[in-house]
Amino acid sequence: MKTDVRHLACLRRAPLLEGLDDSFCAQIATSARSRDYKKRLGRIDTDELSTRLHFVMNGEMHLLRISPDGQECLIQRYLPGDFFCLSSLLSGRCCSSHVVSAASSQVLFWSQEWFRHLLQSDSRFYGNLLKQMARQIEQERSLRTLSRCAGTDSKLVAYLLHKLDSAHCSILHKTLVVDLRPIGLTAQELGVARETLSRSLQRLVRVDGISYQRGQVHIANSRLLERLLEESACCHHGFEEGGGVI
């Protein structure tokens, strides 16, 4: 089977394949199968997630889970360059979630059995996988902090810190920028109504060093958010104009 140059180029940028030989990466690219998903119509069910490893070439995919009360909850967004369901690959256990396409997307996939065999052939590859799993654990720790926050304001600050810690931000004129677009989806991640999130954002902009424009939060210093979260641990109300909480 001929190696797809586009697949190989995208896979080479993935942290999971960092430091691996070109021939090893080419083997992965050659063995990949591809599937296209239409916007909001594509779905990967639990059974398939439990037997295959997936990689996002382009578009956006969302990991969803059904909560005990029957609600569908957004767990994670997957963007180009992301492998997903690594925990199922490593543990061999069934995945308890499903994935849907949030945009027209192209996804590569392999059988988990084939990937497990490949892991045994190169210790660096296995080491990369462990690093990826460690990062996921750190992200889950941040999300657990988020879930323990009592009020929407605290949840918003914890969410912004989570985005900064996971490098889901950019820098503009020495200011950290976290993109919350689409706002409706961010509200779903936080488990609040869009209107509730909008009011919380309005209160956040009263804090010196933080601004909000067109779905993007601009932060002069991440320490501002850390201070707000520390203060909100003692008081679960809105942000005080000029800094702090009331």
C-alpha positions in Angstrom: 0.0 0.0 0.0 1.3 3.4 -1.0 2.0 6.0 1.8 -0.3 9.0 1.7 2.0 12.0 1.9 -0.7 14.2 3.6 -1.4 11.5 6.2 2.3 11.2 7.0 2.9 14.9 7.2 0.0 15.3 9.7 0.9 12.3 11.8 4.6 13.4 12.1 3.4 16.5 14.0 1.5 14.5 16.6 3.2 14.2 20.0 2.5 10.5 20.0 5.0 10.0 17.2 7.6 12.5 18.4 11.2 11.3 17.9 10.3 8.2 15.9 12.0 7.1 12.7 10.6 8.1 9.4 10.2 4.5 8.4 8.2 3.8 11.6 5.9 6.7 11.0 5.5 5.8 7.3 4.4 2.3 8.4 1.6 3.9 10.6 0.5 6.2 7.7 0.5 3.3 5.2 -1.7 1.2 7.5 -4.2 3.9 8.2 -7.7 3.7 6.9 -9.7 6.9 6.3 -13.3 8.0 6.8 -15.1 11.3 6.2 -17.8 12.5 8.5 -20.3 15.2 7.5 -21.0 18.1 9.9 -23.2 17.0 12.8 -24.1 13.7 11.1 -21.0 11.6 11.8 -20.9 9.3 14.8 -18.4 6.7 16.2 -20.2 4.4 18.6 -18.8 2.8 21.8 -18.1 -0.5 20.2 -15.9 1.0 17.5 -14.1 3.2 20.0 -13.3 0.1 22.0 -11.7 -1.7 19.1 -10.1 1.0 17.0 -7.7 3.9 17.5 -8.6 7.2 15.8 -6.8 10.3 14.6 -8.2 13.6 13.4 -6.8 14.7 10.1 -9.1 17.8 9.7 -12.3 19.1 11.2 -13.4 18.6 14.8 -14.8 15.7 16.7 -16.5 15.7 20.2 -16.3 13.0 22.8 -19.7 12.7 24.6 -20.9 10.6 27.5 -24.3 9.9 28.9 -24.6 11.1 32.5 -26.5 9.2 35.2 -29.6 11.4 34.7 -29.6 10.6 31.0 -28.1 13.9 29.8 -25.5 13.9 27.0 -22.4 15.6 28.3 -19.5 17.0 26.2 -16.2 15.5 27.6 -13.6 16.6 25.2 -13.0 18.3 21.8 -10.6 16.6 19.3 -8.9 18.8 16.8 -6.5 18.0 13.8 -3.4 16.2 15.2 -5.3 14.5 18.1 -5.4 10.8 18.7 -8.4 9.7 20.7 -9.3 6.7 23.0 -5.7 6.1 24.0 -6.9 4.8 27.4 -9.0 2.1 25.8 -6.0 1.1 23.7 -3.7 0.8 26.7 -6.1 -0.8 29.1 -8.0 -3.1 26.7 -11.2 -2.1 28.4 -14.4 -1.0 26.6 -14.9 2.7 26.0 -18.0 4.2 27.8 -18.4 7.2 25.4 -19.2 8.0 21.8 -17.8 10.6 19.4 -19.7 12.8 17.0 -18.5 15.2 14.3 -18.8 18.9 15.1 -17.7 19.8 11.5 -17.0 18.1 8.3 -14.0 15.9 9.3 -11.6 13.4 8.0 -10.5 10.7 10.6 -7.8 8.0 10.2 -8.2 4.8 12.1 -6.4 1.5 12.9 -7.3 -1.6 14.8 -6.3 -1.5 18.5 -4.8 -5.0 18.1 -2.5 -3.8 15.3 -1.4 -0.8 17.3 -0.7 -2.8 20.5 1.6 -5.0 18.5 3.4 -1.9 17.1 3.8 -0.6 20.7 5.9 -3.6 21.6 8.3 -3.0 18.7 9.7 0.3 19.8 10.2 1.4 23.4 10.2 5.1 22.4 6.7 4.7 20.9 5.5 3.1 24.2 7.2 5.9 26.1 5.4 8.5 24.0 2.1 6.8 24.8 2.7 6.9 28.5 3.5 10.6 28.3 0.3 11.2 26.4 -1.6 9.4 29.1 0.1 11.4 31.8 -1.0 14.6 30.1 -4.5 13.3 30.0 -4.4 12.6 33.7 -3.3 16.1 34.4 -6.1 17.5 32.2 -8.6 15.3 34.0 -7.2 16.7 37.3 -7.9 20.2 36.1 -11.4 19.2 35.0 -12.1 17.7 38.4 -11.2 21.0 39.9 -13.6 22.6 37.5 -16.4 20.2 38.5 -15.9 21.0 42.2 -16.5 24.7 41.6 -19.8 25.7 43.1 -20.6 28.8 41.0 -20.5 29.7 37.3 -17.9 32.4 37.9 -15.6 29.9 39.6 -16.2 27.3 36.9 -15.3 29.9 34.2 -12.0 30.8 35.9 -11.1 27.2 36.4 -12.0 26.5 32.7 -9.7 29.3 31.5 -6.8 28.1 33.7 -7.4 24.6 32.2 -7.1 26.0 28.7 -3.9 27.8 29.6 -2.4 24.8 31.2 -3.2 22.6 28.2 -1.7 25.2 25.9 -5.1 25.9 24.2 -4.3 29.6 24.0 -2.4 32.1 21.9 -0.4 35.2 22.6 -1.3 38.6 21.2 0.8 41.7 22.1 2.1 39.9 25.3 -1.4 39.0 26.3 -2.7 35.4 26.7 -5.8 34.8 24.6 -8.3 32.0 25.2 -10.8 31.4 22.4 -14.2 30.4 23.7 -16.0 30.2 20.4 -18.5 28.8 19.8 -19.9 30.2 23.1 -22.8 27.8 23.1 -20.4 24.8 23.1 -18.3 26.2 25.9 -21.4 26.7 27.9 -22.2 23.0 27.3 -18.7 22.0 28.5 -19.3 24.0 31.7 -22.8 22.6 32.2 -24.5 26.0 32.2 -26.9 27.9 30.0 -25.4 30.2 27.3 -27.0 33.3 28.9 -25.6 32.3 32.3 -22.1 32.1 30.8 -22.5 35.5 29.1 -23.4 37.1 32.4 -20.4 35.5 34.1 -18.1 36.8 31.3 -19.5 40.3 31.8 -18.6 40.1 35.5 -15.1 38.8 34.6 -14.3 41.8 32.5 -14.6 44.1 35.6 -11.3 42.6 36.8 -8.3 44.7 35.9 -6.1 43.0 33.3 -8.9 40.9 31.7 -11.0 41.8 28.7 -13.4 39.9 26.5 -14.0 40.6 22.8 -15.8 38.6 20.1 -15.7 35.3 22.0 -12.1 35.7 23.1 -10.8 36.3 26.7 -7.6 38.4 26.9 -5.6 37.9 30.1 -2.6 40.1 31.0 -1.3 37.5 33.5 -2.4 34.0 34.3 -1.7 34.8 38.0 -4.9 36.9 37.9 -7.0 33.9 37.3 -5.2 31.8 39.9 -5.8 34.6 42.5 -9.5 34.7 41.5 -9.9 31.0 41.9 -8.2 31.0 45.3 -10.4 33.8 46.5 -13.6 32.1 45.1 -12.7 29.0 47.2 -13.9 30.9 50.2 -16.7 32.8 48.5 -18.9 31.5 45.7 -20.3 34.8 44.3 -19.6 37.1 41.4 -16.4 39.1 40.6 -16.0 42.4 42.3 -15.5 45.4 40.1 -11.8 46.2 40.0 -10.6 42.7 41.1 -11.4 40.1 43.7 -14.7 38.5 44.5 -17.6 39.7 46.6 
